[in-house]
Amino acid sequence: LFHTDDFELQYLQKGHCPFLQNDQSRTPTQEAVFVTALYDIGREHWTHFRRSFDEYLSYFSNVLGLNVKMIIYSDESVQKFVLNERKNLHQKTQIYALPFTDLEFYRYRQHIGNVLVSPEFRDSNEMLNHPEAFSVKYLILMNNKVSFLSDAVRKNPFNSTHFFWIDAGYGHGDNLTQWKNFLPRVLLNKHNKITYIELNDPVLYKDINEPHKVQMSPAFCGGFFGGDAAAILKYEKLYKKTFRKLLTENIVDDDQNVAFQCYVENPNLFANIRGHWFDAFKLFS
């Protein structure tokens, strides 16, 4: 598909790269589509948890090398990198150019910023040197994961049944060659359920009054999660409602702890599996 820079530029300017078009008249195929995104949020300038964007691109290269159907969101600055990394997998690739300011959770930037500097949020907060307590852009991007997933469900360019979020840096640089043809077969028979890797027993968290201020490992891993289309659209509503509720209580947090709050609200929506951070390939193959 890609022979000239002009061809690539033509699609980038249109804001998308339609490798494949969805035929809504066909019954969706029971298969997995992976959804991911990468944006430069200035992490190389942070005082804590600093990483260069080039480091993230190297992580992303490993994920993009997976021989799976993939939907990728980014701004135009990352598009050519993605096109090059997926040039041999173009039939399994759909790219959407989306400016950071067009992300759904960008609308909450002012409110998030107000919470981060509020005395109520900062008082006795053990997490002030963590990005979920100082970076508005980080909070926007992390909490937008469910919106990326639900947008992928609505567009559904591969006419598929199941959609899974995978972080652009999943594996943090580990070689993923042995998992190149990964398919989460264990999860394809689950319907109306969202699955996360459960890092710790959720019971441990129920007595914490202010989990966003406590320095402890989260209950869920946000690096890989998902389910079938119906579950994702239901989860989208619950996630947005929960996020807005927390905002009104002067609480902001990353997607993992918002996901846990969603679990507390509706545990029947979830079918989580116990494991460690980067166990998705091992657990779900």
Secondary structure as GFF3:
##gff-version 3
##sequence-region A 1 285
A	DSSP	alpha_helix	5	14	.	.	.	ID=ss1
A	DSSP	beta_strand	16	17	.	.	.	ID=ss2
A	DSSP	beta_strand	29	38	.	.	.	ID=ss3
A	DSSP	three_ten_helix	43	45	.	.	.	ID=ss4
A	DSSP	alpha_helix	53	64	.	.	.	ID=ss5
A	DSSP	beta_strand	70	74	.	.	.	ID=ss6
A	DSSP	alpha_helix	76	85	.	.	.	ID=ss7
A	DSSP	three_ten_helix	87	92	.	.	.	ID=ss8
A	DSSP	beta_strand	93	97	.	.	.	ID=ss9
A	DSSP	three_ten_helix	100	102	.	.	.	ID=ss10
A	DSSP	three_ten_helix	104	108	.	.	.	ID=ss11
A	DSSP	alpha_helix	109	116	.	.	.	ID=ss12
A	DSSP	alpha_helix	119	122	.	.	.	ID=ss13
A	DSSP	three_ten_helix	131	133	.	.	.	ID=ss14
A	DSSP	alpha_helix	136	143	.	.	.	ID=ss15
A	DSSP	alpha_helix	145	155	.	.	.	ID=ss16
A	DSSP	beta_strand	160	166	.	.	.	ID=ss17
A	DSSP	three_ten_helix	177	179	.	.	.	ID=ss18
A	DSSP	three_ten_helix	185	187	.	.	.	ID=ss19
A	DSSP	beta_strand	194	198	.	.	.	ID=ss20
A	DSSP	three_ten_helix	202	205	.	.	.	ID=ss21
A	DSSP	three_ten_helix	211	213	.	.	.	ID=ss22
A	DSSP	beta_strand	220	228	.	.	.	ID=ss23
A	DSSP	alpha_helix	229	248	.	.	.	ID=ss24
A	DSSP	alpha_helix	255	265	.	.	.	ID=ss25
A	DSSP	three_ten_helix	267	269	.	.	.	ID=ss26
A	DSSP	beta_strand	273	274	.	.	.	ID=ss27
A	DSSP	alpha_helix	280	284	.	.	.	ID=ss28
###
